[in-house]
Amino acid sequence: MELYPSYRVHRKLPVNYKTEDRQLFEHELEKEFPKIDLLVFNRVTAFPESYLIQGNKELTNVETRIHPQKNLRLIIKKIQKKSIHIPQAVWIMDFYSANYFSESSNYFHWLTEVLTRLYFAQKELAGVPIILPSHLKKIEHVVKSLAAFSKTPIIWLNKNEKAEVKQLYYIPHTAPYGNYNEEILREVREILRNYFQLKQDPKLNIFISREIAPRRKIINWGTLQSLLNQKQIIPVIFETLDWQQQIQLSSTTKFLICVHGAGLTNMFFLPPDSHVLELKRRGDKINNCYFSLASALNLSYYYLLCDVDDENKRTQENDFFVNQEELEDIINSII
């Protein structure tokens, strides 16, 4: 069953694009994605650790494709849990395998990759329950966002259980990692906006601070604060807010600044015609998921290239140095 036909996206360059940075963005400007097909598996065993087994083979997914492979350890594990028998169910998360860890519950992945699949489950498979590991009940953004999709029943799988599913529907990613089906993403945004009655009142300038985060801190944060105060940009530590407070705040923000990372996911809730500034590692042409996200949400995207503390570390593990003069120039062009 085809859920969505093949499609092409065209992205605008960043508002403050410089020709010398062409290699960072040129490969992201036009993308073509294959059609999305609903996959059906018969007699599958699902585990709360996000393992799926069919017969004596483990199902794993890489780039939305399913690859059966033998895994004796999992077959043995299959025997050790209490069975719950389910005639039909839907799986909307990534699988865990020996070589692939499911990050589906992480904030960015949950909003952009899981809820987009849940959208299809509710639309195309009405009344068929989804299976989720019960440990996700402890994650606030998971539980609260699921409430907006209340028409879809949920089977919570406890750690001592396994689900024996006669017919399992698997909804693949709606686009390759770091890319988005723009129509579906915007539909999900509207569902969440309406459910949480977000104000859409653009009046604040927010800098998402990583002051208490373990990594991706701003090395010269102390010197930047006077500039932010002067420009009436409010530093906010989102970790000190509950999720609903975060999205309410985002819905009243007209200008969002953040170091590359999950904090930028909050652009999902910005009002129309808002601006996003990503503090991006200098020379990084791989981590463009937030440039693509801003384009998919039709927001104005800006970037500032930053030096990092250790060139040998991944972007996600580094601290950033922000050039204050360059930051001020971008801020002045927006507010």
LINVEN-V519076 format. One record per residue. N is the residue number from 1. RES is the residue in one letter. D_LAST is the distance of its C-alpha to the last C-alpha in Angstrom with 2 decimals. Layout:
# LINVEN-V519076
n=N res=RES d_last=D_LAST
n=N res=RES d_last=D_LAST
This chain:
# LINVEN-V519076
n=1 res=M d_last=48.21
n=2 res=E d_last=45.08
n=3 res=L d_last=41.95
n=4 res=Y d_last=39.58
n=5 res=P d_last=40.35
n=6 res=S d_last=39.11
n=7 res=Y d_last=35.74
n=8 res=R d_last=33.31
n=9 res=V d_last=29.53
n=10 res=H d_last=27.38
n=11 res=R d_last=23.97
n=12 res=K d_last=21.21
n=13 res=L d_last=20.15
n=14 res=P d_last=16.87
n=15 res=V d_last=14.02
n=16 res=N d_last=14.12
n=17 res=Y d_last=17.89
n=18 res=K d_last=20.18
n=19 res=T d_last=23.80
n=20 res=E d_last=25.23
n=21 res=D d_last=23.91
n=22 res=R d_last=25.78
n=23 res=Q d_last=28.35
n=24 res=L d_last=25.84
n=25 res=F d_last=24.96
n=26 res=E d_last=27.61
n=27 res=H d_last=30.04
n=28 res=E d_last=27.62
n=29 res=L d_last=26.75
n=30 res=E d_last=29.90
n=31 res=K d_last=32.02
n=32 res=E d_last=35.14
n=33 res=F d_last=36.27
n=34 res=P d_last=39.83
n=35 res=K d_last=40.90
n=36 res=I d_last=40.87
n=37 res=D d_last=44.39
n=38 res=L d_last=45.54
n=39 res=L d_last=47.97
n=40 res=V d_last=51.01
n=41 res=F d_last=53.13
n=42 res=N d_last=56.42
n=43 res=R d_last=57.73
n=44 res=V d_last=54.86
n=45 res=T d_last=54.64
n=46 res=A d_last=51.17
n=47 res=F d_last=50.47
n=48 res=P d_last=47.78
n=49 res=E d_last=46.85
n=50 res=S d_last=45.63
n=51 res=Y d_last=48.81
n=52 res=L d_last=50.45
n=53 res=I d_last=54.05
n=54 res=Q d_last=56.17
n=55 res=G d_last=59.83
n=56 res=N d_last=60.04
n=57 res=K d_last=56.77
n=58 res=E d_last=53.24
n=59 res=L d_last=50.47
n=60 res=T d_last=47.34
n=61 res=N d_last=44.32
n=62 res=V d_last=42.53
n=63 res=E d_last=39.98
n=64 res=T d_last=41.16
n=65 res=R d_last=44.80
n=66 res=I d_last=47.65
n=67 res=H d_last=50.04
n=68 res=P d_last=53.19
n=69 res=Q d_last=54.57
n=70 res=K d_last=57.35
n=71 res=N d_last=56.56
n=72 res=L d_last=59.60
n=73 res=R d_last=57.72
n=74 res=L d_last=55.89
n=75 res=I d_last=59.08
n=76 res=I d_last=60.70
n=77 res=K d_last=57.75
n=78 res=K d_last=58.17
n=79 res=I d_last=61.42
n=80 res=Q d_last=60.07
n=81 res=K d_last=57.98
n=82 res=K d_last=58.89
n=83 res=S d_last=58.64
n=84 res=I d_last=56.87
n=85 res=H d_last=57.98
n=86 res=I d_last=55.45
n=87 res=P d_last=56.39
n=88 res=Q d_last=52.90
n=89 res=A d_last=49.45
n=90 res=V d_last=46.10
n=91 res=W d_last=44.44
n=92 res=I d_last=40.65
n=93 res=M d_last=39.96
n=94 res=D d_last=40.56
n=95 res=F d_last=43.94
n=96 res=Y d_last=44.87
n=97 res=S d_last=47.35
n=98 res=A d_last=48.83
n=99 res=N d_last=46.21
n=100 res=Y d_last=43.19
n=101 res=F d_last=41.52
n=102 res=S d_last=39.81
n=103 res=E d_last=36.20
n=104 res=S d_last=35.87
n=105 res=S d_last=35.12
n=106 res=N d_last=32.11
n=107 res=Y d_last=28.85
n=108 res=F d_last=27.42
n=109 res=H d_last=30.89
n=110 res=W d_last=31.75
n=111 res=L d_last=28.85
n=112 res=T d_last=28.81
n=113 res=E d_last=32.51
n=114 res=V d_last=34.65
n=115 res=L d_last=33.17
n=116 res=T d_last=33.09
n=117 res=R d_last=36.81
n=118 res=L d_last=37.42
n=119 res=Y d_last=36.03
n=120 res=F d_last=38.88
n=121 res=A d_last=41.38
n=122 res=Q d_last=40.70
n=123 res=K d_last=40.73
n=124 res=E d_last=43.67
n=125 res=L d_last=45.76
n=126 res=A d_last=45.66
n=127 res=G d_last=47.64
n=128 res=V d_last=48.17
n=129 res=P d_last=47.02
n=130 res=I d_last=44.70
n=131 res=I d_last=45.88
n=132 res=L d_last=43.61
n=133 res=P d_last=44.59
n=134 res=S d_last=44.92
n=135 res=H d_last=43.01
n=136 res=L d_last=39.78
n=137 res=K d_last=40.38
n=138 res=K d_last=39.10
n=139 res=I d_last=35.62
n=140 res=E d_last=33.38
n=141 res=H d_last=31.00
n=142 res=V d_last=34.15
n=143 res=V d_last=36.08
n=144 res=K d_last=33.37
n=145 res=S d_last=32.15
n=146 res=L d_last=35.80
n=147 res=A d_last=36.22
n=148 res=A d_last=34.12
n=149 res=F d_last=36.83
n=150 res=S d_last=39.75
n=151 res=K d_last=41.98
n=152 res=T d_last=42.68
n=153 res=P d_last=45.26
n=154 res=I d_last=44.83
n=155 res=I d_last=47.67
n=156 res=W d_last=46.74
n=157 res=L d_last=48.84
n=158 res=N d_last=49.99
n=159 res=K d_last=50.60
n=160 res=N d_last=54.38
n=161 res=E d_last=54.28
n=162 res=K d_last=54.20
n=163 res=A d_last=53.80
n=164 res=E d_last=56.51
n=165 res=V d_last=54.89
n=166 res=K d_last=57.18
n=167 res=Q d_last=54.43
n=168 res=L d_last=50.96
n=169 res=Y d_last=48.10
n=170 res=Y d_last=45.49
n=171 res=I d_last=42.11
n=172 res=P d_last=40.66
n=173 res=H d_last=37.04
n=174 res=T d_last=35.26
n=175 res=A d_last=33.96
n=176 res=P d_last=34.55
n=177 res=Y d_last=32.69
n=178 res=G d_last=29.00
n=179 res=N d_last=29.13
n=180 res=Y d_last=28.99
n=181 res=N d_last=30.72
n=182 res=E d_last=27.67
n=183 res=E d_last=29.59
n=184 res=I d_last=31.09
n=185 res=L d_last=27.94
n=186 res=R d_last=26.21
n=187 res=E d_last=29.44
n=188 res=V d_last=29.39
n=189 res=R d_last=25.80
n=190 res=E d_last=26.95
n=191 res=I d_last=30.02
n=192 res=L d_last=28.13
n=193 res=R d_last=25.55
n=194 res=N d_last=28.50
n=195 res=Y d_last=30.70
n=196 res=F d_last=28.29
n=197 res=Q d_last=27.00
n=198 res=L d_last=23.32
n=199 res=K d_last=21.25
n=200 res=Q d_last=18.46
n=201 res=D d_last=16.20
n=202 res=P d_last=12.52
n=203 res=K d_last=11.03
n=204 res=L d_last=10.69
n=205 res=N d_last=8.82
n=206 res=I d_last=12.04
n=207 res=F d_last=13.66
n=208 res=I d_last=17.18
n=209 res=S d_last=19.45
n=210 res=R d_last=22.80
n=211 res=E d_last=24.31
n=212 res=I d_last=27.46
n=213 res=A d_last=27.70
n=214 res=P d_last=30.69
n=215 res=R d_last=28.96
n=216 res=R d_last=25.77
n=217 res=K d_last=24.65
n=218 res=I d_last=22.31
n=219 res=I d_last=24.82
n=220 res=N d_last=22.67
n=221 res=W d_last=20.88
n=222 res=G d_last=22.03
n=223 res=T d_last=20.33
n=224 res=L d_last=16.88
n=225 res=Q d_last=16.90
n=226 res=S d_last=16.41
n=227 res=L d_last=13.17
n=228 res=L d_last=11.91
n=229 res=N d_last=13.36
n=230 res=Q d_last=11.82
n=231 res=K d_last=8.18
n=232 res=Q d_last=9.60
n=233 res=I d_last=9.89
n=234 res=I d_last=13.38
n=235 res=P d_last=16.00
n=236 res=V d_last=18.43
n=237 res=I d_last=21.83
n=238 res=F d_last=22.54
n=239 res=E d_last=26.21
n=240 res=T d_last=26.64
n=241 res=L d_last=25.80
n=242 res=D d_last=28.15
n=243 res=W d_last=27.16
n=244 res=Q d_last=26.76
n=245 res=Q d_last=24.40
n=246 res=Q d_last=22.32
n=247 res=I d_last=22.09
n=248 res=Q d_last=21.51
n=249 res=L d_last=18.53
n=250 res=S d_last=17.20
n=251 res=S d_last=17.81
n=252 res=T d_last=15.39
n=253 res=T d_last=12.51
n=254 res=K d_last=9.62
n=255 res=F d_last=8.40
n=256 res=L d_last=11.56
n=257 res=I d_last=12.57
n=258 res=C d_last=16.33
n=259 res=V d_last=19.22
n=260 res=H d_last=21.44
n=261 res=G d_last=23.54
n=262 res=A d_last=24.27
n=263 res=G d_last=21.21
n=264 res=L d_last=19.32
n=265 res=T d_last=21.86
n=266 res=N d_last=19.92
n=267 res=M d_last=17.63
n=268 res=F d_last=20.82
n=269 res=F d_last=19.84
n=270 res=L d_last=16.18
n=271 res=P d_last=15.89
n=272 res=P d_last=15.96
n=273 res=D d_last=13.03
n=274 res=S d_last=11.21
n=275 res=H d_last=9.89
n=276 res=V d_last=12.17
n=277 res=L d_last=12.35
n=278 res=E d_last=16.03
n=279 res=L d_last=17.45
n=280 res=K d_last=20.50
n=281 res=R d_last=23.80
n=282 res=R d_last=24.50
n=283 res=G d_last=27.01
n=284 res=D d_last=26.89
n=285 res=K d_last=27.70
n=286 res=I d_last=29.35
n=287 res=N d_last=26.81
n=288 res=N d_last=24.68
n=289 res=C d_last=25.04
n=290 res=Y d_last=21.36
n=291 res=F d_last=20.42
n=292 res=S d_last=23.19
n=293 res=L d_last=22.17
n=294 res=A d_last=18.64
n=295 res=S d_last=20.49
n=296 res=A d_last=23.10
n=297 res=L d_last=20.69
n=298 res=N d_last=18.87
n=299 res=L d_last=15.42
n=300 res=S d_last=13.03
n=301 res=Y d_last=14.18
n=302 res=Y d_last=13.07
n=303 res=Y d_last=15.46
n=304 res=L d_last=16.17
n=305 res=L d_last=19.90
n=306 res=C d_last=21.41
n=307 res=D d_last=24.93
n=308 res=V d_last=27.06
n=309 res=D d_last=29.74
n=310 res=D d_last=32.63
n=311 res=E d_last=32.83
n=312 res=N d_last=35.89
n=313 res=K d_last=34.19
n=314 res=R d_last=32.48
n=315 res=T d_last=28.69
n=316 res=Q d_last=29.17
n=317 res=E d_last=31.22
n=318 res=N d_last=29.16
n=319 res=D d_last=26.82
n=320 res=F d_last=23.77
n=321 res=F d_last=22.73
n=322 res=V d_last=19.04
n=323 res=N d_last=18.46
n=324 res=Q d_last=16.14
n=325 res=E d_last=15.44
n=326 res=E d_last=14.63
n=327 res=L d_last=12.33
n=328 res=E d_last=10.43
n=329 res=D d_last=10.39
n=330 res=I d_last=8.97
n=331 res=I d_last=6.14
n=332 res=N d_last=5.55
n=333 res=S d_last=6.17
n=334 res=I d_last=3.81
n=335 res=I d_last=0.00
